[in-house]
Structure formats: structure tokens, C-alpha cells
Amino acid sequence: TTTTTTTTTTTAAVASPGNSKPIQFSDSDLGYQYVDLPENTTFLESLAHNNNYKPGVMYTAAQQTESDGTCKTYLYRLDPTVPDEPLKVVCGPLQASDGSEDVTIFGSSLSNTGMLYLCAFNRNSILQYDLKAIEQRGSNKAAKCRREITVASPNDVAVDPNDESIVYVAGGTFERYCTFKVSSAPHGCLWKI
């Protein structure tokens, strides 16, 4: 799949005060540009960036629907300094520690040393990947996480800048209903792991 930076010409209407007609404008009027993702992309939530790891480069996990109807998540590198191909596949599909490719990624964070932390909301866990090792072996290969940490309903993650062995997670709580332990997203808390 070829990726290019494009400017859309979609128009939108903004209500004007009083009884005047809506103001019409397009994305190009505002100078917006978009990076084309693969056509089968179904979910994209966050970007991870750390100038100490790779200046100006961002990473995103994009969930895609495969031809057989399953959803798999691929890791992309976005480098705005490469105008012809700003978006490149780093690896994929991403795998959890048990080899499952059923991961839905919300938040992400990247350490100075290239440790990528992804919030796997549907698994109630944080997945840790070693980007240096993944990028050295080449793209288009499945990547199993290095470590998986259980956290209820993880929504966002941040690496502690003073001690990169610690990450903070904004997520939910685990609660007991009868004999079941369930994740409760509405009862949020900050986790230190």
C-alpha cells in the first residue's frame, strides 16, 4: 500500500450567529493535511513520540480488518521528514504475551531507550515492545510483546521521565461482583507499575 500526505477538499458548514447562512470552508482552506492509512484501517487511537529515541519520528498502532474478517493491529512509523513515504509498517500483527493477535490499542508511550508501551484495552493490560530489536529485524513480521502487565481498562500510559523502569497508567479498577472480578472503566484510577 502506498502512503502519501494528501489535502482533502471536503467542505463543512459552521453555523453563523443570527439568521445568516452557514460559513462554508474546506480542509484545504485551513491548511490541514492527512496521512493516508491503509484502506482497511478500522481503529487508531494514539501516537507515541520521544525525541531522545528518534527525533521527529512518531509511532502508532492501527487496527485493520483482514480479508477473513478478523481484526489485527500493525505498528507504523510516521516520519514527516520523508515526504514521499511518511508512513511505514514497522511490524505486525502485534501479539500479546500468549501469542494472541486480538489487541485493541488505546494509549501509547515511548521511552528514551525505545521501549514502547501500549494500552491493550480489550485485554486489560499494558504491552511492552522493544522497538530497537523490532526495527533491527525488519518490517512485516509479527511482533510478540516483551512483557504484559495486567491493568484494568487501560486508557493511557506515560513513562516516568526520572525512572524509565516505572510507567503510569490511567485506567479503571477491578471490582468484585458475586464471585467474578471484572474491570470497571468508569471507576478510574492511576496505576504505578
C-alpha positions as CSV (number, residue, x, y, z in Angstrom):
1,T,0.0,0.0,0.0
2,T,1.4,3.4,-1.0
3,T,1.0,6.1,1.6
4,T,1.0,9.8,0.8
5,T,0.3,13.0,2.5
6,T,-2.8,14.5,1.0
7,T,-5.0,17.5,1.4
8,T,-8.7,16.8,1.3
9,T,-11.3,19.0,-0.2
10,T,-14.2,18.0,2.0
11,T,-16.3,21.0,2.8
12,A,-18.1,21.7,6.1
13,A,-20.6,24.2,7.3
14,V,-20.2,26.2,10.5
15,A,-23.3,27.9,11.9
16,S,-23.1,31.7,11.9
17,P,-24.6,33.9,14.5
18,G,-28.1,35.1,13.9
19,N,-30.0,34.2,10.8
20,S,-27.1,34.4,8.3
21,K,-26.2,31.5,6.1
22,P,-23.5,29.0,7.4
23,I,-19.9,29.7,6.5
24,Q,-18.6,27.2,4.0
25,F,-14.9,26.1,4.2
26,S,-12.8,23.2,3.2
27,D,-9.9,21.4,4.9
28,S,-7.5,23.0,2.3
29,D,-8.8,26.4,3.4
30,L,-7.4,25.7,6.8
31,G,-4.2,24.1,5.6
32,Y,-5.0,20.7,7.0
33,Q,-3.2,17.7,5.6
34,Y,-3.7,14.0,6.3
35,V,-1.6,10.9,6.1
36,D,-3.3,8.2,4.2
37,L,-3.7,5.0,6.2
38,P,-4.3,1.6,4.6
39,E,-7.9,1.3,3.4
40,N,-8.8,-1.5,5.8
41,T,-7.8,0.6,8.9
42,T,-10.7,0.5,11.4
43,F,-9.3,1.9,14.7
44,L,-6.5,4.3,15.5
45,E,-6.2,6.0,18.9
46,S,-2.8,7.4,19.7
47,L,0.8,8.4,18.7
48,A,3.9,7.8,20.7
49,H,7.0,10.1,20.3
50,N,10.3,10.5,22.2
51,N,12.8,12.9,20.7
52,N,15.6,11.2,22.7
53,Y,14.9,7.9,20.9
54,K,14.3,9.1,17.3
55,P,14.0,12.8,16.8
56,G,10.8,13.8,14.9
57,V,9.5,10.2,14.5
58,M,6.2,9.0,15.8
59,Y,4.7,5.5,16.2
60,T,1.1,4.5,16.0
61,A,-0.7,1.1,16.3
62,A,-3.5,0.8,13.8
63,Q,-6.1,-1.9,13.9
64,Q,-7.1,-3.3,10.5
65,T,-9.8,-5.7,9.3
66,E,-8.2,-8.6,7.4
67,S,-9.8,-10.2,4.3
68,D,-11.1,-13.0,6.6
69,G,-13.0,-10.5,8.8
70,T,-10.6,-10.7,11.8
71,C,-9.0,-7.5,13.2
72,K,-5.3,-7.3,13.7
73,T,-3.1,-4.4,14.8
74,Y,0.0,-3.2,13.0
75,L,2.7,-0.8,14.2
76,Y,3.6,2.1,11.9
77,R,6.3,4.7,12.0
78,L,5.4,8.2,10.9
79,D,8.3,10.4,9.8
80,P,7.2,13.8,8.4
81,T,10.7,14.4,7.1
82,V,10.2,11.7,4.4
83,P,7.5,13.4,2.2
84,D,7.2,10.5,-0.3
85,E,6.6,7.8,2.3
86,P,5.8,9.3,5.7
87,L,4.1,6.2,7.0
88,K,5.9,2.8,7.0
89,V,5.0,-0.5,8.6
90,V,7.3,-1.4,11.4
91,C,5.8,-4.7,12.3
92,G,2.6,-6.6,12.5
93,P,0.4,-8.0,13.5
94,L,1.2,-7.2,17.2
95,Q,0.9,-10.1,19.6
96,A,0.2,-10.3,23.3
97,S,2.4,-12.5,25.6
98,D,0.2,-15.5,24.8
99,G,0.6,-15.0,21.0
100,S,-3.0,-13.7,20.6
101,E,-3.3,-11.1,17.8
102,D,-6.6,-9.8,19.3
103,V,-5.3,-6.5,20.7
104,T,-7.1,-3.2,20.6
105,I,-4.7,-0.4,21.4
106,F,-5.7,2.9,23.1
107,G,-2.9,4.9,24.7
108,S,0.9,4.7,24.0
109,S,4.2,5.9,25.3
110,L,7.8,5.6,24.2
111,S,10.9,5.6,26.5
112,N,14.3,7.1,25.7
113,T,15.7,3.6,25.0
114,G,12.9,2.6,22.6
115,M,10.6,0.7,24.9
116,L,7.1,1.1,23.6
117,Y,4.2,0.7,26.0
118,L,0.7,0.1,24.5
119,C,-2.6,0.0,26.4
120,A,-4.4,-3.1,25.2
121,F,-7.9,-2.1,26.5
122,N,-9.6,-5.3,25.4
123,R,-7.0,-7.4,27.4
124,N,-6.9,-5.2,30.5
125,S,-3.1,-5.0,30.1
126,I,-0.1,-2.9,29.1
127,L,2.0,-4.5,26.4
128,Q,5.7,-3.6,26.3
129,Y,7.7,-3.9,23.0
130,D,11.4,-3.3,22.3
131,L,11.4,-1.1,19.3
132,K,15.1,-1.2,18.8
133,A,15.0,-5.0,18.4
134,I,11.9,-4.9,16.2
135,E,13.3,-2.3,13.9
136,Q,16.6,-4.2,13.6
137,R,15.0,-7.4,12.4
138,G,12.9,-5.8,9.6
139,S,9.2,-5.0,8.9
140,N,6.2,-7.1,8.1
141,K,6.8,-9.6,10.8
142,A,4.6,-10.4,13.7
143,A,5.9,-9.0,17.0
144,K,5.2,-10.6,20.4
145,C,5.3,-8.3,23.3
146,R,8.3,-8.5,25.6
147,R,6.1,-8.1,28.7
148,E,2.4,-7.9,29.5
149,I,1.2,-6.2,32.7
150,T,-2.4,-6.6,34.0
151,V,-4.2,-3.2,34.5
152,A,-7.9,-2.7,34.5
153,S,-9.3,-0.8,31.4
154,P,-6.0,1.0,30.5
155,N,-6.7,4.1,28.5
156,D,-3.4,6.0,28.6
157,V,0.2,5.4,29.7
158,A,3.3,7.5,30.4
159,V,6.9,6.6,31.1
160,D,8.3,8.2,34.3
161,P,11.0,10.7,32.9
162,N,13.0,10.3,36.1
163,D,13.0,6.5,36.2
164,E,12.1,4.7,33.0
165,S,11.5,1.4,34.7
166,I,8.3,2.9,36.0
167,V,5.2,3.7,34.0
168,Y,1.9,5.3,35.0
169,V,-1.4,4.2,33.6
170,A,-4.8,6.0,33.6
171,G,-7.3,3.2,33.7
172,G,-10.1,1.6,35.6
173,T,-10.4,-0.6,38.6
174,F,-11.1,-4.3,39.2
175,E,-14.3,-4.8,41.2
176,R,-16.0,-7.9,42.6
177,Y,-19.5,-8.8,41.5
178,C,-20.6,-12.0,43.2
179,T,-17.6,-14.3,42.6
180,F,-16.4,-12.6,39.5
181,K,-13.6,-10.0,39.2
182,V,-14.5,-7.5,36.5
183,S,-12.8,-4.4,35.0
184,S,-14.7,-1.2,35.7
185,A,-13.7,1.6,33.3
186,P,-15.9,4.3,34.9
187,H,-14.2,3.9,38.3
188,G,-10.9,5.3,37.1
189,C,-7.6,5.5,38.9
190,L,-3.9,6.0,38.2
191,W,-1.7,2.9,38.3
192,K,2.0,3.0,39.0
193,I,3.7,-0.1,37.6
